Amino acid sequence: MIIGFNTKPVGKAGQIADAEKVPVYTFNVIYNALDKTRELMVGLLEPEYRERDQGEAEVRALFPIPKVGVVAGCRVMRGLIQRTSHVRVVRGGTVIHKGRISSLRVIKEDVKEVREGFECGIVIDSFPEVEPGDILQAFEIETIAPTL
C-alpha cells in the first residue's frame, strides 16, 4: 500500500499501481492520513471470539423421526435455549461434541427460544448420537472487534 501526503501519482505510477492492485491513498490533511493508517492497521488484526453461556438442558428421551433425524426430548434446567445457539453435548462430565442446533420445537411448533423449566425437542446438526442423560449446554459466540 502507498500513502501519499500532499501529492498525486505521476506518470505511469498510477497505472502500474492499478495493474499490480496496490492501493494508493493520498491525503491533504495529516490527521486524515493518520486515521486511515490506524483503520487499515485495525483491519489487519484478528477479532477476538468469546463464548457466552445461555443455558443448559437435560436429554430425557429420544425420538427418531424420518427425514429429520434423532430429536432429543429435553427439559431446560437453567437459562434459555435459542434456535440460533451453538451447543456442547456433555456426557459424564466430558464434552463429546460441539455444534449447532438445527431445530428447536415445543410440541409440533418451531420456536425461537425455550426458557428454564419448559420441555422441548432439539435436533443437533449432524450429531445423532445423543443419549438420555446427556447435558446440552447452549452458548453464543460474541465477536469482539480489535482495537489499537
N, C-alpha and C positions, 0 to 999 in steps of 0.2 A: 504494500500500500504506500501511496505517496501523499504526503500532506504538505501543501504549499501555503505560504503566508504572503499576501500582497503580490501575488504572481499568477501567471497563467501558463499552461503548457505551450511551448512554442515549436514551430516546425513540425517534424514528424513525431514528436514525443507523444502527443495526444493520440495519434493513430496507432502507434506501437503499443501504448498502454491499453487501448481498447482491444487490439488484436490479442495481446497477452493476458487480457482480463485482469489487469492490475487497476484497482480502484484509485482514483485521483481525487483528492479533496482539496479545495482551495478556499481560503478564508481571508477576510479583510479585518476582522476583529479577533484579537488573540484569544479572548475568552471563549469564542465560538470554537476555535481550534482545540483548546483545552477540553471543552465539554465533549466534542466529537471524539477526541482521543480517549477520554475516560469511558464514554459509551462503547466504543469499539473494544476496549480492554475488558469491560464487564461482559461483553458478548462472547469473549473467548473463555470465560470461566464456566465451569460446570455448575448447574444448580444443585442444591442440597435437597435430598429427599428424606422425609421423616414420616414414620408411621404414627398414626393417631388412633388409639383403640376406640371402638364404638360399642361393642357389646359381645356377649357370649351366649351360645345356645347349646343345649344338650340334645344329641340324637336319641330319640325314644324308639322309633320304628322305621323300617324301610319299606318302600312301596315301589316295586319295579313297574314301570309304565312304558309300553311300547312307544317308540319314536321320541321319547323324552329321556329315558334312562332311569336311574335309580333316584327316587325322591326320598330325601331324608325327612321324616316327620320329627320336628324339633319343638322344644319349648325354650323360649328366650329366658335365660336366667338372670341376665344383667344387661342394662343399657338397651340398645336397639340394633336391629339388623336391617341394612338397607340393600335394595336390589343392586346398587352400584358398588357395593362393598367388595373389598378383597377379603379373603378368608384363609385362616390357618386351620388345618384339621389336626387336633391333638388327641393322641391315643396313648394312654398310660404315661402321661407327662412328657411325651416326645412329639414334636411336630413331624408329621409324616407327609404332609402335602401343603403347598401354598398355591392358591389360585383365586379365581373369581366366581362370584355367584352368577349363574346363568338364568335362574328362575327363582322367584320368591312368590309363594302363594299362600293365601289364607282361604281355606275350604277350596273353592274352584276359581277364585278370582286372583288375578295378578295384582300385587300391591307394591308400593314403593318402599314401605318400611313396616317392621313389626316391632312393637315395644315390649319391654320386660313384662313377664307374666302371661303372655299370649303364646299360642301354638301356631306353627306354620309348616309349610313344605318348602324345602330348599334343595335345589339341584346345583351341584358344584360342577363347573365347566371341566370336562374331560377327567373326572375322577369318580368312577362308580364304586370304588372300594370302601365306601363309608360303612361303618358298623354301628349298631346300637351301643350307646355308652361313650361314643366319641364326643369331643367338645369342639364346637366350631367357634373360633374367635374372629370376629369381624373387625376390620380396620380399614382406614383410608390412608392413602399416601399423599402427603402435602408436599408441594414443590416450593422451595424457598429460593427466591431469586438471589443470585450472588451480588455482593456489593464490594466496593474497594475501601 
